[in-house]
Amino acid sequence: MAKKKTVKNLVVVSDLHCGDQMGLCPAVVGLDGGGDYGTSSFQRGVMEWWNEFWGEWVPRVTQGEPFAVAVNGDAMDGRHHGAVHQITQNLADQQKIAEAILRPIVDLCEGRFYMIRGTEAHTGQSAENEENLAGKLGAIQDAEGLHARNELWIRVGKALCHLMHHIGTTSSSAHEASAVNAELSAEYVEAARWGHEPPDFVIRSHRHRCIVVDLDSSKGYAAGIVTPGWQGKTPFSYRIAGGRVTQPQFGGVLIRQGDEEFYYRRWVKSLPRPMEELL
């Protein structure tokens, strides 16, 4: 019998928003009506980053070792807020796009693939759309048999990680760390209250902006991590305080058990500002 591989790497990405004109998309998409959608130069550029992330960064930081993958919510864009910037509002087509993006990743991680539910506006009531997608991809089921779960507790080596999609937001860059520090502190309080082991890594998404708050602990340190996303600025972004003056971020996070300690790594890219006009 072959010896089971020890997995000490977890790669986390989120907010792919497949189905949106600013989300991840393969080069050509066949739509329900028989026509094709061809990607924009923006989408092709982001796909180059996506391929660099999985093809170069992940093998390097995992040192070629086995890894698991968690998609921390909003894999699809859905039909939401009266928006008209989707490639298509046909959710079967959006699921097909997301599957085309994620199927190679499921193969890369050899099926050690988890999906966490995102925002209902994007994923449907009770994340019904994400559950269908996760089932199609063969995501690892939780104790209730769900393929897309509300939260994930997972141990990476000695590190205990807790993943959920949502985290508080702010319109002020000066207070960007506040909700992250509060979430990490709340996890410690709740664990102490009921006598549980506190998580070493509290991983959230939703903001599309990466930030980490870490604190020393008896095991080395604990960290609250918010992952970057994989969606450009939609028309909504230009009306949101804070978001309207920032450029979108793209990337992901690694949690790894090293030879001596556990740690996190992050890979983040951002777009340049729009070109200035000369008079």
C-alpha positions in Angstrom: 0.0 0.0 0.0 1.3 3.4 -1.0 2.2 5.7 1.9 -0.3 8.6 2.3 1.1 12.0 1.5 1.5 14.4 4.3 -0.2 17.7 3.3 1.2 20.8 5.1 0.1 23.5 2.6 -3.3 25.2 2.2 -3.8 27.7 -0.6 -6.7 30.1 -0.2 -8.3 32.2 -3.0 -11.6 34.0 -3.1 -14.0 36.3 -4.9 -13.5 35.0 -8.4 -16.9 36.4 -9.6 -17.0 34.2 -12.7 -19.7 35.4 -15.0 -18.9 39.1 -14.6 -17.1 41.1 -17.2 -14.5 42.1 -14.6 -14.2 38.5 -13.1 -12.1 35.5 -14.1 -13.0 34.0 -17.4 -11.4 31.5 -19.9 -10.5 32.8 -23.3 -13.7 31.9 -25.1 -17.0 31.0 -23.5 -19.9 29.3 -25.3 -23.2 30.8 -24.2 -26.6 29.2 -23.9 -27.9 30.8 -27.1 -25.1 29.3 -29.2 -22.9 32.4 -29.4 -19.4 32.9 -28.0 -18.1 35.5 -25.5 -14.5 36.5 -26.1 -12.6 38.0 -23.1 -11.4 41.6 -22.9 -7.8 42.6 -22.7 -8.3 43.2 -18.9 -9.6 39.6 -18.4 -6.8 38.2 -20.4 -4.3 40.1 -18.3 -5.9 38.9 -15.1 -5.9 35.3 -16.4 -2.1 35.7 -16.9 -1.8 36.5 -13.2 -4.0 33.6 -12.3 -1.8 31.2 -14.3 1.3 32.7 -12.8 -0.1 32.3 -9.3 -0.9 28.6 -9.8 1.9 27.7 -12.2 4.8 29.5 -10.6 4.1 30.9 -7.2 2.3 28.0 -5.6 4.8 25.3 -6.7 7.6 27.5 -5.4 6.2 28.4 -2.0 4.9 24.8 -1.4 8.3 23.5 -2.5 6.6 21.2 -4.9 4.8 19.4 -2.0 1.1 18.4 -2.0 -1.4 21.1 -1.1 -5.0 21.7 -0.4 -7.1 24.5 -1.9 -10.0 26.5 -0.4 -12.1 28.9 -2.4 -13.4 31.3 0.3 -16.6 32.5 -1.3 -18.1 34.3 -4.3 -16.8 31.9 -7.0 -19.7 33.2 -9.3 -21.1 36.7 -9.7 -24.8 35.7 -9.9 -27.7 38.1 -10.5 -27.5 40.9 -8.0 -28.5 44.5 -7.2 -30.0 45.1 -10.7 -26.5 44.9 -12.2 -26.1 44.6 -16.0 -22.3 44.2 -16.1 -22.3 40.4 -16.1 -21.2 38.5 -19.2 -24.5 36.7 -18.9 -27.2 36.4 -16.2 -27.8 32.8 -17.1 -26.5 31.0 -14.0 -25.9 27.8 -15.9 -23.5 29.7 -18.1 -21.9 31.4 -15.1 -21.4 28.0 -13.5 -19.8 26.7 -16.7 -17.3 29.6 -16.6 -16.5 29.0 -13.0 -16.1 25.2 -13.6 -13.7 25.9 -16.5 -11.6 28.1 -14.2 -11.6 25.8 -11.2 -11.4 22.3 -12.7 -7.7 22.6 -13.5 -7.1 23.7 -9.9 -9.0 20.7 -8.5 -6.7 18.5 -10.6 -3.6 20.4 -9.4 -4.4 19.8 -5.7 -5.4 16.2 -6.4 -9.0 16.7 -5.2 -8.1 18.3 -1.8 -10.5 21.0 -2.7 -12.9 23.0 -0.4 -15.5 25.6 -1.1 -16.8 28.1 1.4 -20.1 29.9 0.8 -20.0 33.6 -0.1 -22.6 36.4 -0.3 -26.1 35.4 -1.1 -26.4 38.3 -3.6 -23.8 36.5 -5.7 -24.3 32.9 -4.8 -28.1 32.6 -4.4 -30.2 32.0 -1.3 -28.4 29.7 1.0 -25.6 29.7 -1.6 -27.6 27.3 -3.8 -25.6 28.3 -6.9 -22.3 27.7 -5.1 -23.5 24.4 -3.8 -24.3 23.3 -7.3 -20.9 24.4 -8.5 -19.0 22.8 -5.6 -20.9 19.5 -6.2 -20.0 19.5 -9.9 -16.3 20.1 -8.9 -16.3 17.3 -6.3 -15.5 19.6 -3.4 -14.9 17.8 -0.1 -18.2 17.5 1.8 -18.8 18.6 5.4 -20.4 16.5 8.1 -23.9 17.3 6.7 -22.9 16.3 3.2 -22.7 19.8 1.8 -20.1 20.5 -0.9 -20.1 24.3 -0.2 -19.9 25.0 3.5 -20.5 28.1 5.6 -17.2 27.8 7.4 -14.2 25.5 7.4 -12.1 24.5 10.4 -8.9 22.9 9.1 -5.5 22.0 10.6 -2.4 22.6 8.6 0.4 20.9 10.4 0.2 22.4 13.9 -1.8 25.4 12.8 -5.6 25.5 13.3 -7.3 27.6 10.7 -10.8 29.0 10.6 -12.2 30.1 7.2 -15.4 32.1 6.5 -16.2 34.5 3.7 -17.5 37.6 5.5 -15.7 40.3 7.4 -16.6 43.9 8.3 -15.6 46.6 5.9 -14.7 50.3 6.3 -14.6 53.4 4.1 -11.5 54.6 5.8 -8.0 53.2 5.0 -6.9 54.4 8.5 -9.3 51.8 10.0 -8.8 49.0 7.6 -7.2 46.8 10.3 -9.9 47.4 12.9 -12.4 44.7 11.9 -9.6 42.2 11.3 -8.2 42.7 14.7 -11.7 42.6 16.2 -12.4 39.3 14.4 -9.2 37.7 15.7 -9.9 38.9 19.2 -13.5 37.6 19.0 -12.2 34.2 18.1 -10.0 34.1 21.1 -12.8 35.3 23.5 -15.2 32.7 22.1 -12.6 29.9 22.4 -11.8 30.9 26.0 -15.5 31.1 26.9 -16.2 27.5 25.9 -12.7 25.9 26.5 -11.8 25.4 22.8 -8.5 25.7 21.1 -8.3 29.1 19.5 -7.5 29.3 15.8 -4.0 30.3 14.8 -5.2 31.7 11.4 -8.5 33.5 11.0 -9.1 33.8 7.3 -11.7 36.0 5.8 -12.4 37.5 2.3 -15.3 39.6 0.9 -13.3 42.9 0.8 -11.2 42.1 -2.3 -8.3 43.7 -0.4 -5.5 41.9 1.4 -4.5 42.8 4.9 -3.0 40.8 7.8 -3.0 41.5 11.5 -0.8 39.2 13.5 -0.2 38.9 17.2 2.4 36.9 19.3 1.0 33.8 20.9 2.2 30.7 22.8 2.5 28.8 19.5 4.5 31.6 17.8 1.8 34.0 16.5 -1.8 34.2 15.4 -3.0 36.1 12.4 -6.2 37.5 11.0 -5.9 37.4 7.2 -8.2 38.9 4.6 -7.5 37.6 1.1 -7.4 39.6 -2.1 -9.9 38.9 -4.8 -9.9 38.2 -8.5 -12.4 40.9 -9.8 -11.7 44.3 -11.3 -13.7 47.4 -10.4 -17.4 47.2 -11.4 -19.6 50.3 -11.7 -20.6 49.8 -8.1 -17.0 50.2 -7.0 -16.8 53.7 -8.3 -19.6 54.8 -5.9 -18.2 53.2 -2.7 -16.2 55.4 -0.3 -12.7 54.0 0.0 -13.1 51.6 -2.9 -13.6 54.3 -5.5 -10.1 55.7 -5.0 -8.3 52.3 -4.8 -7.1 49.9 -7.4 -8.3 46.3 -7.3 -6.1 43.6 -5.8 -5.6 40.1 -7.1 -3.9 37.1 -5.5 -4.1 34.5 -2.8 -2.6 33.3 0.5 -0.6 30.2 1.6 -0.7 28.6 5.1 2.2 26.3 5.5 3.7 24.1 8.2 7.4 24.5 7.9 10.2 22.4 9.5 10.2 24.5 12.6 7.1 26.7 12.6 3.9 27.4 10.7 3.6 30.6 8.8 1.6 32.4 6.0 2.7 33.8 2.7 0.8 36.1 0.4 0.9 36.9 -3.3 -0.8 40.2 -4.3 -0.9 42.2 -7.5 -2.6 45.5 -8.2 -3.4 47.5 -11.3 -1.7 50.8 -12.1 -3.8 53.9 -12.0 -5.5 54.9 -15.3 -3.3 56.8 -17.7 -3.2 60.5 -17.1 -4.4 62.8 -19.9 -2.0 65.5 -21.3 -3.3 68.9 -22.4 
